[in-house]
Amino acid sequence: MSLSEKTINIVKATAPVMAEHGEAITRYFYQLLFSHHPELLNIFNTSHQKTGRQQAALAAAVYGYAAHIDNLEALSDAVRRIAHKHASFNVKPEHYPIVGEHLLAAVAHVLGDAATDEILEAWAEAYQFLANLFIEVEEGIYQDSEGHSGGWRGTREFRVARKVKESDLITSFYFEPVDGKPVADFKPGQYIGLYITPHNSANRCVRQYSLSDASNGKSYRISVKREGTEAIQGVVSNYLHDYVQEGDAVELSPPAGDFFLDTRNKSPVVLLSGGVGVTPLLSMLNTLTASESSEPVRFVHSAINGSVHAFSDHVSTLAEQRDNLEKIVFYDQPAKGDQHYDHAGRTDLNLIREQIEIPGAHYYFCGPSGYMSMVNKTLQGWGVPSENIHYEVFGPHKDI
């Protein structure tokens, strides 16, 4: 199936309208969707609905599709990234007609008389084309997941083998399969989907957490930050911290994600993290050290202070053992007694430029959006090629 020239022209011409009214459309879309299909609340992250992050992400995606509909190759990275997220949520082909119906209804509602039959027909064709593309890519991910040794499709039952406090805010959970069989290897930087029903939630919740250790074929580890304040708490993260104990069972979807260390590339690597953004980078670091790579590795971490700095001792031990590994730590507001940091104050990469600007290096980073924007802008300012810059955004994707 290919899009007609007429549809391409109409959708591209209406892209500015989608940019102007995108978030109004997506807000109404989700209201409509959940009122008619409340069972889909078991898939969508309601916290992102409340904050508006999901609506903004969908609006940006719709506009991006419309603006590039005559050059879909430019969207290949975005399609792959979203498809991995969908696979982790176990999105199925039968979900797409439901979404399409309510998305078009939202467009018609918000735009009113401006949404002519011709425009709605063009968008229906464009949506179906995109849905078919996602279904194809996602089926490939599902087949790849279950085709690997220790792999599976959908969810699989795991038991919490260990629960370890890493800092005042971060706790690690080690999962082993209930069936005792091997588990699939993963690429360092990828995540798993966790399916759980907290006692204070009316719906099952699905959350994606980065795997925070290297593959071992037997178990998985995630390291979860307690999110929110007393007024607004992260439902799943607080439930994991407060109620999930060793021996409890959970459901996991297979490892997924398009942010990962290219272990075939024998280039210097610089890993930069802020706060809990350390988790995927820790998986990369542990993989690199296990492989005994001799290429330079720099590990740069930023935390508020020592009380919330997870895995400090572990990384320090690795740095002492490996001549090619150097760690650099920034503390925003060091507490009295803090010693394991190199720089006080907000992270300034220009202070350590001589240490981390390495010819041919690949840079991987993760953390709060402001932190990542700073890192990205700095690296671009140094002239680092875009193909050497890699990052992960927790939650709905957004450009930094």
C-alpha positions in Angstrom: 0.0 0.0 0.0 1.2 3.5 -0.8 -0.3 6.9 -0.2 -2.0 8.7 -3.0 -0.6 12.0 -4.2 -3.8 13.7 -3.2 -3.7 12.4 0.4 0.0 13.4 0.7 -0.8 17.0 -0.5 -3.8 17.3 1.8 -2.1 16.0 4.9 1.0 18.1 4.3 -1.1 21.2 3.7 -3.0 20.6 7.0 0.2 20.1 9.1 0.2 23.8 10.3 -3.3 23.3 11.5 -2.3 20.2 13.4 0.6 22.1 15.0 -1.8 24.9 16.1 -4.5 22.6 17.5 -2.6 19.4 18.1 -2.7 19.3 21.9 -6.4 20.3 22.0 -7.1 17.4 19.6 -5.0 14.9 21.6 -6.6 15.9 24.9 -10.1 15.4 23.5 -8.9 12.1 21.8 -7.8 10.6 25.1 -11.0 11.7 26.8 -13.0 10.1 24.0 -10.9 6.9 23.9 -11.0 6.1 27.6 -14.7 6.9 27.9 -15.5 4.3 25.2 -12.7 1.9 26.0 -11.8 2.1 29.7 -10.0 -1.2 29.4 -7.2 0.7 27.6 -6.3 2.4 30.9 -4.5 -0.9 31.6 -2.0 0.1 28.8 -1.6 3.9 29.0 0.3 5.6 31.8 -2.3 7.7 33.6 0.4 9.8 35.3 1.6 11.0 31.9 -2.1 11.8 31.1 -2.4 14.0 34.2 0.8 15.9 33.5 0.0 16.4 29.8 3.2 14.7 28.7 1.4 12.0 26.7 -0.9 14.5 25.0 2.1 16.7 24.0 4.1 13.8 22.7 1.2 12.5 20.6 0.5 16.0 19.2 4.2 16.3 18.3 4.1 12.9 16.6 1.0 13.7 14.6 2.5 17.0 13.4 5.8 15.3 12.6 4.1 12.7 10.5 2.1 15.3 8.6 5.1 17.5 8.0 7.2 14.6 6.7 4.6 12.6 4.9 6.3 13.1 1.6 9.6 11.9 3.1 8.8 9.1 5.5 12.4 7.9 5.6 13.0 10.9 7.8 10.7 9.4 10.4 12.3 5.9 10.4 14.1 6.5 13.8 10.9 7.8 15.4 8.8 4.9 14.1 11.4 2.4 15.4 11.5 4.1 18.8 7.7 4.2 19.2 7.4 0.7 17.9 9.7 -0.6 20.7 7.6 1.3 23.3 4.4 -0.2 21.8 5.9 -3.7 21.9 6.8 -3.3 25.5 3.2 -2.4 26.2 2.1 -5.4 24.1 0.1 -3.3 21.7 -1.8 -5.5 19.2 -3.1 -4.9 15.7 -6.7 -4.8 16.9 -5.9 -1.7 19.0 -5.1 0.5 15.9 -8.7 0.7 14.5 -9.9 1.8 17.9 -7.3 4.5 18.2 -7.9 5.7 14.6 -11.6 6.0 15.0 -11.3 8.2 18.1 -8.4 10.2 16.8 -10.4 11.2 13.6 -13.4 11.9 15.8 -11.3 14.3 17.9 -10.0 16.0 14.8 -13.5 16.5 13.6 -14.7 17.8 17.0 -11.9 20.3 17.5 -11.6 21.6 13.9 -15.4 21.7 13.4 -16.5 22.9 9.9 -12.8 23.2 8.9 -12.5 19.4 9.0 -14.1 18.7 5.6 -14.9 15.2 4.4 -12.0 15.5 2.0 -9.6 16.3 4.9 -10.9 13.5 7.1 -10.7 11.0 4.3 -7.1 11.9 3.6 -6.2 11.6 7.3 -8.0 8.3 7.5 -5.9 7.0 4.7 -2.7 8.4 6.2 -3.5 6.9 9.6 -4.2 3.5 8.2 -0.9 3.6 6.3 1.0 4.5 9.4 -0.9 1.9 11.5 0.1 -0.8 9.0 3.7 0.3 9.2 3.7 0.1 13.0 2.0 -3.3 13.0 4.7 -4.6 10.6 7.6 -3.2 12.6 6.1 -4.3 16.0 5.5 -7.8 14.7 9.2 -8.0 13.7 10.1 -7.0 17.3 7.7 -9.6 18.8 9.2 -12.3 16.6 12.7 -11.2 17.4 12.0 -11.3 21.1 10.5 -14.8 21.2 13.1 -16.1 18.7 16.1 -15.5 21.0 17.2 -18.2 23.4 15.3 -17.4 26.6 12.9 -15.0 24.9 9.1 -14.8 24.9 6.2 -12.9 23.5 3.8 -10.9 25.7 4.5 -11.2 29.4 6.2 -13.8 31.6 6.1 -14.3 35.3 9.2 -13.4 37.3 9.9 -13.4 41.0 11.7 -10.7 43.0 14.8 -12.5 44.0 16.5 -9.5 45.7 15.6 -6.0 46.7 18.5 -3.7 47.5 18.5 -0.1 48.6 21.1 1.8 46.5 20.6 5.4 47.8 17.9 7.4 49.7 15.8 7.5 46.5 16.9 4.5 44.4 16.2 0.8 45.0 17.2 -2.2 42.8 15.0 -5.2 42.1 16.4 -8.4 40.8 14.0 -10.6 38.9 14.3 -14.3 38.2 11.9 -16.3 36.0 9.4 -18.4 37.9 9.7 -21.2 35.3 13.5 -21.5 36.1 14.4 -21.3 32.4 17.0 -18.9 30.9 16.1 -15.3 30.1 17.0 -13.5 26.8 20.1 -11.4 26.6 19.6 -7.7 25.9 21.5 -4.8 24.5 23.0 -2.6 27.2 20.7 0.4 27.5 17.4 -1.3 26.8 14.4 -1.6 29.1 11.8 -4.1 30.2 8.1 -3.6 30.7 6.8 -4.2 34.2 3.1 -5.1 34.6 1.7 -4.7 38.1 -1.5 -3.7 39.8 -0.9 -1.5 42.9 -3.4 -1.8 45.7 -4.3 1.9 45.3 -4.8 1.7 41.5 -8.1 0.8 39.8 -6.1 -0.4 36.7 -3.1 -2.5 35.9 -0.1 -0.3 35.4 2.7 -0.9 32.8 6.0 0.9 33.3 9.2 0.7 31.4 12.4 0.5 33.4 15.9 0.5 32.1 17.9 -2.6 32.8 20.8 -1.5 35.1 23.2 -4.4 34.7 24.9 -6.4 32.0 23.2 -9.5 30.6 23.8 -12.8 32.4 21.1 -15.1 30.9 19.6 -15.8 34.3 18.0 -12.7 35.7 17.2 -9.0 35.2 17.9 -6.0 37.4 16.1 -2.6 37.4 16.9 0.3 39.7 13.9 2.5 40.5 13.8 6.0 41.8 11.0 6.9 44.2 9.1 9.5 42.2 7.1 12.5 43.3 6.3 14.3 46.6 3.9 13.6 49.4 1.2 15.6 47.4 1.8 13.9 44.0 3.5 10.5 44.2 4.5 8.2 41.4 2.0 5.3 41.7 4.2 2.5 40.6 7.6 3.6 41.9 6.3 4.2 45.4 4.4 0.9 45.4 7.6 -0.9 44.4 9.6 0.8 47.1 7.0 0.4 49.9 5.1 -2.9 49.1 6.9 -5.2 46.7 9.1 -7.6 48.6 11.5 -10.4 47.9 9.5 -13.5 46.8 6.7 -11.5 45.2 5.7 -12.2 41.5 5.4 -9.7 38.7 4.9 -9.9 35.0 7.6 -8.7 32.6 7.6 -8.0 28.8 10.9 -8.8 26.9 13.8 -6.3 26.7 13.2 -3.6 24.1 14.4 -0.2 23.1 16.4 1.5 20.4 18.9 3.3 22.8 21.8 0.9 23.4 25.5 0.6 23.3 26.9 -0.6 20.0 29.3 -3.2 21.3 30.6 -3.9 17.8 31.9 -0.3 17.5 35.4 -0.3 19.0 35.5 3.4 19.7 36.1 5.4 22.9 32.9 5.8 24.9 31.7 8.7 27.1 28.8 7.9 29.4 27.0 10.9 31.0 24.1 10.6 33.4 22.0 12.8 35.7 20.2 11.2 38.7 18.4 8.0 37.9 19.5 8.4 34.3 22.5 6.4 35.5 20.5 3.1 35.1 20.9 2.4 31.3 24.5 3.8 31.4 25.4 1.5 34.2 24.4 -1.4 32.1 26.7 -0.1 29.3 29.5 0.4 31.8 29.2 -3.1 33.2 29.1 -4.5 29.7 32.2 -2.6 28.7 34.2 -3.6 31.7 33.1 -7.3 31.4 34.3 -7.3 27.8 37.7 -5.9 28.9 37.7 -3.3 26.1 40.9 -1.4 26.1 39.3 1.7 24.5 39.0 4.8 26.7 35.8 5.0 28.7 34.7 8.1 30.6 31.9 7.9 33.1 30.4 11.3 34.1 27.6 11.4 36.7 25.7 14.2 38.2 23.7 14.0 41.5 22.4 16.5 44.1 24.6 15.0 46.8 26.0 11.8 48.2 22.7 10.7 49.8 21.1 10.2 46.4 24.1 9.1 44.5 23.5 5.4 43.7 26.2 2.9 42.7 29.0 5.3 43.8 31.2 2.5 45.4 30.6 0.2 42.5 31.7 2.7 39.8 34.7 3.7 42.0 35.8 0.1 42.3 35.6 -0.4 38.5 37.6 2.8 37.9 40.3 1.6 40.3 40.5 -1.8 38.5 40.5 -0.5 34.9 43.3 1.8 33.6 41.1 2.8 30.6 38.2 4.0 32.8 37.9 7.4 34.4 35.0 8.6 36.5 34.0 12.2 37.1 31.3 13.2 39.5 29.4 16.5 39.9 27.3 17.3 43.1 24.9 20.1 42.7 24.8 20.8 46.5 27.3 18.6 48.4 26.2 17.8 51.9 28.5 18.0 54.9 30.7 14.9 54.9 30.4 14.2 51.1 33.7 13.2 49.7 33.1 11.1 46.6 32.8 14.0 44.0 35.1 16.0 41.8 33.1 19.2 41.2 30.6 21.1 43.2 27.8 23.0 41.5 25.7 22.4 38.4 27.3 20.3 35.7 29.5 22.2 33.4 31.0 19.9 30.7 33.4 22.7 29.6 35.2 22.2 33.0 36.1 18.7 32.0 36.4 19.1 28.2 40.0 18.0 28.1 39.0 14.7 29.8 36.0 13.8 27.7 36.5 15.3 24.3 38.1 12.3 22.6 38.5 12.0 18.8 36.0 9.5 17.5 34.2 9.0 20.8 30.5 8.0 21.0 28.5 9.9 23.7 25.6 8.3 25.5 23.6 10.3 28.0 20.4 10.1 30.0 18.8 12.2 32.8 16.3 15.0 33.3 15.3 16.9 30.2 17.1 20.1 31.1 20.3 18.1 31.8 20.1 16.3 28.5 19.4 19.5 26.6 22.6 21.0 28.1 24.7 17.9 27.2 23.3 17.8 23.7 23.9 21.5 23.1 27.4 21.3 24.5 28.4 18.3 22.4 27.0 20.0 19.2 29.0 23.1 20.1 32.1 21.1 20.3 31.5 19.7 16.8 30.7 16.2 17.8 29.0 14.5 14.8 25.3 13.8 15.3 25.8 10.1 14.6 28.0 10.0 17.6 25.4 11.4 20.0 22.9 9.0 21.6 20.3 9.7 24.3 17.3 8.2 26.0 14.2 10.1 27.3 12.3 8.4 30.1 8.6 8.5 29.4 7.1 9.9 26.2 9.8 10.9 23.8 10.5 14.6 23.1 13.3 16.4 21.2 15.9 18.0 23.4 
